[in-house]
């Protein structure tokens, strides 16, 4: 395996570690949001907020992921967080 390929794979590994940490931070905040919603008597799922998140993520996306692909990823992240809430 080339040195360049090894370096790129190490970079991917480091990015994956960061992504996992950030996803878990997001999930932790989602749990806290769920508690606040229950205290306020609100429904856990908020379709309006979910659409806002998807629009914002697509707006800041600079590629190379296509907006639709990124939205698919975020729909799954949101679903997992709603389950935690």
QUILIN-V457597 format. One record per pair of residues at least 12 apart in sequence whose C-alpha atoms are under 10 Angstrom apart, sorted by the first residue. I is the first residue (numbers start at 1). J is the second residue. D is the distance in Angstrom with one decimal. If there is no record, write none. Layout:
# QUILIN-V457597
i	j	d
I	J	D
I	J	D
This chain:
# QUILIN-V457597
i	j	d
23	77	8.1
23	81	9.5
24	81	9.7
26	77	9.2
26	78	9.7
26	81	8.0
27	77	8.7
27	78	9.1
27	80	8.1
27	81	5.5
27	82	8.9
27	83	9.8
27	84	7.3
27	85	8.6
28	81	8.6
28	84	8.7
28	85	9.3
29	81	9.0
29	85	9.3
30	44	9.9
30	78	9.1
30	80	9.6
30	81	5.8
30	82	7.3
30	83	9.4
30	84	7.1
30	85	6.0
31	81	7.5
31	82	8.4
31	83	9.1
31	84	5.9
31	85	4.7
32	84	9.6
32	85	7.5
33	81	9.9
33	82	9.7
33	84	10.0
33	85	7.0
34	81	9.2
34	82	8.0
34	83	9.6
34	84	7.9
34	85	4.2
35	85	7.1
36	85	9.6
37	85	8.8
38	85	9.2
44	82	6.7
44	83	8.9
44	84	9.7
44	85	6.6
45	78	9.5
45	79	9.0
45	81	9.8
45	82	6.4
45	83	9.2
45	85	8.8
46	82	9.2
50	74	9.3
50	75	8.2
50	78	7.4
50	79	9.6
51	71	9.9
51	75	9.5
53	71	9.3
53	74	8.4
53	75	9.4
53	78	9.0
54	67	9.3
54	68	9.7
54	70	8.6
54	71	5.9
54	72	9.1
54	73	9.9
54	74	6.9
54	75	7.7
54	78	9.5
55	67	9.4
55	71	8.4
57	70	7.7
57	71	7.5
57	74	8.2
58	70	7.1
58	71	7.0
58	74	9.8
